[in-house]
Amino acid sequence: MVINTLLFAYAVWKHKYPPIKAKNMPLIAVLYVSMLIWFIGTIGTNFNLPGLFDFENSCIVFASWFRVLLGVFLFIHIHIFRLYTYLRIFEQLKRMTVRVYAFGALIYLVVALGYGIPITILRNSLTVRFVPSLGVCVYGTAFIEISFSIIWAGWLAILVVTVLARNINTSFNEYKEMVLIITLSSITLLYETIAHNIVREYILYRWLRTLSTFMEYLTNQTSLFILLGVPVYNCIFNHEAYKKGFFEKMRADGMVARYNLALENQTADINAESTVAPSALERADASEDNNRKSTQTGSDTSSSSRSRRNPDGLSLSTTTSLSPSSSSLSTAEANI
């Protein structure tokens, strides 16, 4: 918990470092909050801390809202939406706008309210109730069926979106990172499903509740470390070389202009990063210019002969118009 908090705080501080910025820090911030709420909800559900979690309807608050709704559901939603942003930018070639973010938030609110309101107003015997003799929250059948149906649907959605994003360039490492996160999540989800649906008496055994808490904690805490660990480490110990490699990979995969598309609505940050890895990018531009010129020799020769016959110097504008794509690509690279 402490390590992740320090990791997150440093990432926020250095959020303009391109490999960290590429992680979409606003969504990472929401993910961090959801993990904290999830952890608090898990502790409140599985263990009785006198005076803190044993008030009336405490299980509705900690088991239903903190652990499931604001914890697991939000955790799943953020992972899906983060991957969707990459697909939208790099596959669909579309910008991330305020409207898109608002639509993503609306989807979560619909699910949250559709789940949270019935769970809150139904009788405790159907949802979740506190058992003073055990000091724990006991789930009802309706709560278990509804919760796990939504969680498994979300897990499958993460799996599908991860597969769709598998071809995104290696600069982001999202596919490998998500495969690891999905693996850990699958183990935890499978254990919780068996414990709640098959071994119904697991709540009576402290060691099973402790194992449940540990597995959920391991899943949500390692997710943040997996996403931010490598870029934060290199930002501290390998700052320039890692940044240069990040852009070289992106340039090799032809993703520079697409990445710049994602930053068009962040103009306040563009100028601050206009000098990132200039030598690597300039070499790439020079190589591209040479290749373009070699394939357009005939056109250049014709333009040159026309310019000799034209005393007004129109050849300058003609030659310039031959490479608009190169110019825009150079601008895109500078914007990063």
N, C-alpha and C positions, 0 to 999 in steps of 0.2 A: 504494500500500500504506500509506504513512504517513498520507495524507489520510483514507483509510478507517478506519484505526485511531483517529485523532483524532475522526473523525465518530462512530464507534461508542462510543468512550469518553464523549463528551459526551452521546450519547443515553442511555447507561446512567446517567450522573449526573443527567440531567433526565428520567428515565423516568416521572415522575408528571405531566409536562406532557401534557395530554389528546391532542393530535395525535400525539405520540410514543408514548404509551401504547397508542393505538389500533393501532399497528403490531405489537403482540404481541412485546414485547422479549425474553421468554424464547426464543421461536423465532428471533428475529433473532440472538440470541447464538449459538445452535447453527449458524445459517447462516454467521455470521462465522467460527466455528471450522472449518467445512467448507471455506470458501474458502481459509483459510490452509493447511490440509492438502492441498487440491487443488493449490495453487500449488507447495508443496514437492514433491509427487509428480510434477508435470509437469517441474520442473527436474531431479529425479533420474532421470526416464525419458529425457529428450531430451538431457541433457548430462552429461558425466562430470566430477565434481568429485573429484579424487584423494583417497583416504582417507575419503571421506564416503559416496559412492554406489556404490563399486565392490567392496564386500564380497560374499561368497558369498550368493546368494539375495537380493541387494539389489533386484533387479527385481521379485521377488514382493512385497517390502515397499512399494516406491515406486510401481511401475506398477499392481499389482493392488489393494493395500490403500489407499495414500494417494491416488493419482490417481483411481482408479475407485470403489472401494468407499466410502471415507470422504470422498471429494471429490465426484465427479459424482453418485453415487447419493444421498448425503445432501443435496446441494444441491437435487436434483430433489424429493426427498421433503419437505423443509421447505417448498418453494414450494407443493406440492400441499396439504400439511396446513394451512398458513397460510390459503389460500383456502377450504379446507373449514371452518375455524373461523368465517369470515365467513358462509358459507352456512348453517351450523348455527344461528348466532345470529340472523341477519337474515331468512333465508328459512324455516327450520324452527322458529324461535322456541324453541330449546332451549339450555340452558346448556352451557358447556364444563366438564366435570367431570374429576377425576383419572382416572376410568376411561376416558374418551375419549382423553386424552393417553397413557395407558398402552397403549391399543389401537393408537394411531398408532405408538408406539415398537415395539410387537410386530410390526407389519407390516414395518417397516424391518429389524428383527432377523431375521425369517424370510427376507427377500430377501438380506440381508447374509450370513447363514450359509449359505444355499442356494447363493450364488455364491462366497463366500470360501473355504469348506472344500474344494470340489473343485478350485478354481483353485490352492490352496496345495499340495495333496497330489499333483496330477497331475505328470507329467514336464514338465520345463522346455521341452522341444521342442514340447509341445502348448499351453503357456500363454505364458510369457514368459521370456526368458533374456538374460543379459548377454553382449555381444560385446566382449571386451577390445580388439581391434584398432580398433574403431569408438568404443568408450567410450560405448555407448548400449544401451538395452534393445530387443530385437526380439520382436515378438508372434507367437505361433503362431496357426494358423487357428481352433482351438477358442476361444481367448481372445477373438479378434476377434468371432467370431459370437455368442458368449454375451453379451459386454459390450455390443455395439451393439444387440442385440435388446432387452435390458433398458433401455438408455438411450433408444431410440426409443419404447418402450412408455411410459416415464416422461414423455417429451416430449409424447406424444399425450395423456396423462392431464392434464398441466398445461394443455394447450390446451383440453380439454373443461371442466375446472373453471373456467378463466378465462372461458369463454363463459357458463357457468352463473352466474358472479358478476358479469356485466356490468351488472346492474340495481341493484347495491348503491349506496347514495346517494353523492353526490359528495364528502362529507366525507372519505372514505377514499382516493379516487383509485386504488383497487387495480386496476381494469380497465385504465386508461390506462397505469399503471406496468407491469403484467404484459404488456401488448401490446408495450411497448418491450423488456422483458427477453426475451420470447419471440422477438422479431425478431432480437436480437443472438445469442441462443442457437441459433437456427435456422441462421444463417450459419456459426457455429462448428461445429455438429454436422454440417452438410452437408459442410464442408471436411474434417473428420476422417473422415467416412464414406468420402469419395472417396479420401483419402490412404491409409487403411488397407486398403480393399477393392479399389481399382482401381489406384492407383499404389503398389504394394507396395514399390517400391525407394525410396520417399521418405525412409526412414530413413537412406539413404546420403548425403543432401544436407543439409548443415548449415542452409542458408537455409530449406528447407522445415520442418525441425524448429524453427527459430527462429520462423517464421511461426505454426506450430502453438502454440508456447508463448505467443506474444503474443496470439493470438486467444482462447485459453482464459483467459489472465490478464485480458484486456479484458472478457470475458463475466462472470467471477465477481466482479471488482472493481466494475464499473459497476452490477451488480445491487444491491449494498448502497447505493451512492450514489443510485441511483434511488429506493429505498425510503425512505431517511432524509434525503436532501439537503434537500428542501423543508421538512419540519417542523423540522429542526435549524436551518436558516437563519432561519426565522421565529421560532423560540424565542429566538434570539440578537438579531435585529434588529427583529422586529415582534411581540413576545411577546403583548401583550394583544389587539391588533387581530386577529391571526391566530386566536387562541383564540376570540375572540368570533365571528368568521366561521365557524369550525369548528362551533360549537354552533348558530349560526343556520341553517346548511345542514342540519345534522342535525334541527333542530326543524322546518324547512320540509318535510323528507322524512318526518316522522313516525317517526323512528328513535330517539328519546330513550329510550323505555321499553325498546326492544329492546337498546340499548347497555347500559343499566343491568342488564339480565338477565345480560350477560356479566360484570358486576362483582360479582354477588351473593356470589361465593365469595372476594372480595377485600375484606372488610369493614374490614381494617386501613387501607386507603387511602381509604375513602369519605369520612370526615369531613374529611380534609385538603383535599378538592376540593369541598366543599359550597358554596362561594361563587363558583364559576366562572360568569362572565358573568351575574350576577343580573339586570341591567337588561333584557337581551334576553329572558331566559327569563320574567321577570315580565310583560313586555309580551305575550309570547305566551300566557301563562296567562290574563291579563286578557281578551285577545281571545277565547280559547276559552270563558271563563266567560260573556262577553256573548252569544256565539252560542248557548250552551246555554240561557241564561235566556230568550232570545227565542223558542226553540222549545218551551219548557216553561211559557209564560205561564199557560195554562189550569190546569196542575197546580199551579203556585205560588199562583194565586189561590184554588184550592180548599183548599190547605193553609192559607192565611192565614185563610180564613173559619172553618175548623175550629179554628184556634188561638184565635180570639176567643171561641169557645164553651167552650174548655177552660181552666179556671183553673190547671191544673197545668203549663202551659207545654210541652205535648208538641210544639208546632210546631217547636221548636228541633231536636229529633231527627229530625222528619219532613223538614225542609228540608235538614238535613245529609246525610240518606240519599239525596238526589236526585243527588249528584255524587260518588260514590265513585271513578269513573274519573278525574275531574279531580284528586282528592286524590292518587291513586296516581301519576298522571303527574307532578305537582309533586314528589312524593317521589323519583321516578326521576330527574328532572332535577337535583335537589339532590344525589343520590348521585354524579352524575358529577363 
